[in-house]
């Protein structure tokens, strides 16, 4: 696993340099399966006759950096754990065409709101179940690790439950589409907490309007979390205001209220009962409040300055 993590990081850097000038993939309106290009690299690698690995390297040189020897590749190829993981990912994604169709349909929905945009080539891999890098985007490539979407799996036993519950095939397409949308929404230049949560609110709102994914899946929480957030929205906002957090540039707030976690960290007795990522929820509701008042086109909404959006939203949750 250690070797493959470093191999994957290296591939990421190499791919940026090699593919930055690649041409966009042509879309065919009446054929969803041709909407995107997908290379099932983990399938090619583990099902290939290793004696013919040179032809695979010739076809995909950017996935075989020269710093690794044939013995390194042989070690991965013959590793029983990696082969077991590959077999499980093959079982989950046996009918991959259905995922490809769903990805393409969602891309069309994004195009209907944002216009045409560059569609990266998708390369599926097995990265050693490194969930921190389940999806990595370079200029023209999107690496997706199928072994991070195996569902109830023995290899996930050491992974925290709040993470492993989202490591299933139901999140596969959603995570890919979210990665594409994140590329279309510029991250704020300033470091203020309010800007960061509204940025996340734009992503959630856009996903909700352009896709068929439910709010729970979009944010990565459950219905119990949604109920808690709805019931405590006023108190959360009051906490942010009273503790001068709204315009704070303290980066620790990201970990406490934006990043995925088992719960949010107010430093109060309610912490263990709270939903994670409460900042995203507040940001999402600020964006909704603005849209309720102005109802601008989605492509214009996402380009708005976050601070201006906040001021004009008149966001004020009910007690």
C-alpha positions in Angstrom: 0.0 0.0 0.0 2.9 2.4 0.8 4.5 1.8 -2.6 1.2 2.4 -4.5 0.4 5.6 -2.7 3.7 7.1 -3.8 3.2 5.7 -7.3 -0.2 7.3 -7.5 1.1 10.7 -6.3 3.8 10.5 -9.0 1.3 9.6 -11.7 -0.8 12.6 -10.7 2.2 15.0 -11.2 3.3 13.3 -14.5 -0.2 13.4 -15.9 -0.5 17.1 -15.4 2.5 17.7 -17.6 1.7 15.2 -20.3 -2.0 15.8 -20.8 -2.4 19.5 -20.4 -2.7 20.0 -24.1 -5.1 17.1 -24.8 -8.1 17.9 -26.9 -11.6 17.8 -25.5 -13.7 14.6 -25.9 -16.4 15.0 -28.5 -20.0 14.6 -27.3 -22.6 12.6 -29.1 -26.0 13.8 -28.1 -27.8 10.5 -28.8 -25.3 8.1 -27.3 -24.7 8.5 -23.6 -22.0 5.8 -23.6 -19.9 7.9 -26.0 -20.3 11.1 -23.9 -17.2 10.4 -21.9 -14.0 8.4 -22.3 -13.2 5.9 -19.6 -10.1 3.7 -19.3 -10.4 0.8 -16.9 -6.7 0.7 -16.0 -7.0 -1.6 -13.0 -8.8 -4.1 -15.2 -6.3 -3.9 -17.9 -3.4 -4.2 -15.5 -4.6 -7.2 -13.5 -6.2 -9.1 -16.4 -3.2 -8.6 -18.7 -0.7 -11.3 -19.4 2.3 -9.9 -17.5 4.7 -11.2 -20.2 3.0 -8.6 -22.5 3.3 -5.7 -20.1 5.5 -3.9 -22.5 2.6 -3.4 -24.9 0.4 -2.1 -22.1 3.2 0.3 -21.2 3.4 1.4 -24.8 -0.3 2.1 -25.0 -0.4 4.0 -21.6 3.1 5.3 -21.0 1.9 8.0 -18.7 0.7 5.3 -16.2 4.1 3.6 -16.1 6.7 6.1 -15.0 10.3 5.1 -15.7 11.5 5.3 -12.2 9.7 2.0 -11.4 11.2 -1.2 -12.6 9.5 -4.2 -14.0 10.1 -5.9 -10.7 8.1 -3.2 -9.0 5.2 -3.8 -11.3 5.5 -7.5 -10.9 5.3 -7.1 -7.2 1.9 -5.3 -7.5 0.7 -7.7 -10.2 1.4 -10.7 -8.0 0.4 -9.4 -4.6 -2.5 -11.5 -3.3 -4.1 -8.7 -1.3 -4.1 -6.4 -4.3 -5.6 -9.2 -6.5 -8.3 -9.8 -3.9 -9.2 -6.1 -3.8 -9.3 -6.0 -7.6 -11.6 -9.0 -7.7 -14.0 -7.3 -5.3 -13.9 -4.1 -7.3 -14.6 -6.1 -10.4 -17.7 -7.6 -8.7 -19.0 -4.2 -7.7 -18.4 -2.6 -11.1 -19.1 -5.6 -13.3 -21.8 -3.6 -15.2 -19.7 -0.5 -15.6 -21.6 0.8 -18.6 -24.6 1.7 -16.4 -22.3 4.0 -14.4 -20.9 5.5 -17.6 -24.4 6.3 -18.8 -25.3 7.9 -15.4 -22.1 10.0 -15.5 -22.9 11.1 -19.0 -26.5 12.1 -18.2 -25.3 14.2 -15.3 -22.8 15.9 -17.5 -25.5 16.8 -19.9 -27.5 18.3 -17.0 -24.5 20.4 -16.0 -24.0 21.5 -19.6 -27.7 22.6 -19.8 -27.0 25.1 -17.0 -23.3 26.0 -17.3 -22.8 25.5 -21.1 -20.1 23.3 -22.6 -17.0 22.6 -20.5 -13.9 20.5 -20.8 -14.7 16.9 -20.0 -11.7 15.0 -18.6 -10.8 11.5 -19.5 -11.7 9.2 -16.6 -9.1 6.6 -15.6 -10.2 4.0 -13.0 -7.5 2.5 -10.8 -7.0 0.6 -7.6 -4.9 2.9 -5.3 -4.6 0.6 -2.3 -7.9 1.9 -0.7 -6.4 5.3 0.1 -9.8 7.1 0.6 -8.0 10.4 0.9 -7.3 10.1 -2.9 -10.4 8.4 -4.1 -10.7 11.0 -6.8 -7.8 13.1 -8.1 -8.2 15.6 -11.0 -5.3 16.7 -13.2 -5.7 19.0 -16.2 -7.3 16.5 -18.5 -7.5 13.4 -16.5 -9.8 12.3 -13.6 -8.3 9.3 -11.6 -11.0 7.4 -9.8 -10.2 4.6 -7.4 -12.8 1.9 -7.7 -11.4 0.1 -4.6 -12.7 3.0 -2.5 -16.3 2.1 -3.4 -16.7 -1.5 -2.4 -19.4 -1.1 0.2 -19.5 -3.5 3.2 -16.0 -4.9 2.9 -13.5 -6.5 5.2 -10.7 -4.2 3.9 -12.6 -1.2 5.4 -12.7 -2.5 9.0 -10.0 -0.1 10.2 -11.5 2.9 8.5 -13.7 5.2 10.6 -17.4 4.5 10.1 -18.3 8.1 9.1 -15.9 7.6 6.1 -16.5 3.9 5.3 -20.3 4.4 5.1 -19.7 6.6 2.0 -17.3 4.1 0.4 -19.9 2.4 -1.6 -21.0 2.3 -5.3 -23.9 4.7 -4.5 -21.4 7.5 -4.1 -19.3 6.6 -7.2 -21.1 8.8 -9.7 -21.9 11.5 -7.2 -18.3 12.0 -6.3 -17.2 12.2 -9.9 -19.9 14.7 -10.8 -19.1 16.8 -7.7 -15.4 16.8 -8.7 -16.5 18.2 -12.1 -18.7 20.9 -10.6 -16.0 21.9 -8.1 -13.8 22.7 -11.1 -16.5 25.0 -12.5 -16.9 27.0 -9.3 -13.9 29.2 -8.4 -12.6 28.9 -4.8 -12.7 32.2 -3.0 -9.6 34.3 -2.9 -10.0 35.5 0.7 -9.7 33.2 3.7 -12.7 34.3 5.6 -15.0 31.6 7.1 -18.1 33.1 5.5 -16.5 32.9 2.0 -15.6 29.3 2.5 -19.0 28.1 3.7 -20.8 30.0 0.9 -18.4 28.4 -1.6 -19.5 25.0 -0.3 -23.1 26.2 -0.3 -22.8 27.0 -4.0 -21.6 23.5 -4.7 -24.4 21.9 -2.7 -27.0 24.1 -4.2 -25.7 23.5 -7.8 -25.6 19.7 -7.2 -29.2 19.9 -5.9 -30.4 21.8 -8.9 -28.5 20.0 -11.6 -28.5 16.4 -10.5 -30.9 13.8 -9.1 -28.9 13.1 -6.0 -30.6 13.8 -2.7 -29.3 16.4 -0.2 -28.1 13.7 2.2 -25.8 12.1 -0.5 -24.7 15.5 -1.8 -23.5 16.6 1.6 -22.6 13.1 2.8 -24.8 13.0 5.9 -27.9 11.0 6.9 -31.5 12.0 7.6 -30.9 12.2 11.4 -28.1 14.8 10.6 -30.5 16.7 8.4 -33.1 16.8 11.2 -30.5 18.1 13.7 -29.3 20.8 11.3 -32.8 21.9 10.6 -33.8 22.1 14.2 -30.6 23.9 15.3 -29.9 26.2 12.4 -30.7 29.4 14.5 -28.4 28.3 17.4 -25.6 27.4 15.0 -25.7 30.8 13.3 -26.0 32.6 16.7 -22.9 30.7 17.9 -20.9 31.8 14.8 -22.0 35.5 15.3 -21.4 35.7 19.0 -18.0 34.1 18.7 -16.9 36.4 15.9 -16.4 33.4 13.5 -18.1 34.7 10.4 -15.3 36.9 9.2 -12.5 34.9 10.9 -9.6 33.7 8.9 -8.7 31.0 11.4 -8.1 27.8 9.4 -8.9 25.6 12.3 -12.6 26.4 11.6 -12.4 24.4 8.4 -11.7 21.2 10.4 -14.3 22.0 13.0 -17.2 23.0 10.8 -16.5 22.2 7.1 -14.4 19.1 6.7 -16.0 15.7 7.0 -15.9 14.3 10.6 -18.1 12.3 13.0 -19.5 15.5 14.4 -18.9 19.3 14.5 -16.8 20.8 17.2 -18.4 23.8 19.0 -16.6 23.0 22.2 -20.0 22.4 23.9 -21.8 19.5 25.5 -23.9 19.1 22.3 -20.9 18.2 20.1 -21.4 14.5 20.1 -25.0 14.9 19.1 -24.3 17.4 16.3 -24.1 16.8 12.6 -20.8 17.1 10.9 -20.1 19.8 8.3 -22.5 22.4 9.8 -20.7 25.1 8.0 -21.7 23.6 4.6 -25.3 23.6 5.8 -25.2 27.2 6.8 -23.5 28.2 3.5 -26.1 26.2 1.5 -29.0 28.0 3.3 -27.4 31.4 2.8 -27.2 30.6 -1.0 -30.9 29.5 -0.9 -31.8 32.7 0.9 -30.2 34.8 -1.8 -31.9 32.7 -4.5 -35.3 33.1 -2.9 -34.8 36.8 -3.1 -33.2 37.3 -6.6 -33.5 33.9 -8.4 -30.5 34.5 -10.7 -29.3 32.0 -13.3 -27.2 29.3 -11.8 -24.1 30.1 -13.9 -24.3 33.7 -12.6 -24.9 32.7 -9.0 -21.7 30.6 -8.8 -19.5 33.4 -10.0 -20.8 35.9 -7.4 -18.4 37.2 -4.8 -19.2 35.3 -1.6 -19.2 38.3 0.6 -21.6 40.3 -1.6 -23.8 37.2 -1.8 -23.9 37.0 1.9 -24.8 40.7 2.4 -27.6 40.6 -0.2 -29.0 37.3 1.0 -30.4 38.9 4.2 -29.9 35.4 5.8 -31.6 35.2 9.1 -32.6 31.8 10.4 -35.7 31.5 12.5 -35.5 30.7 16.1 
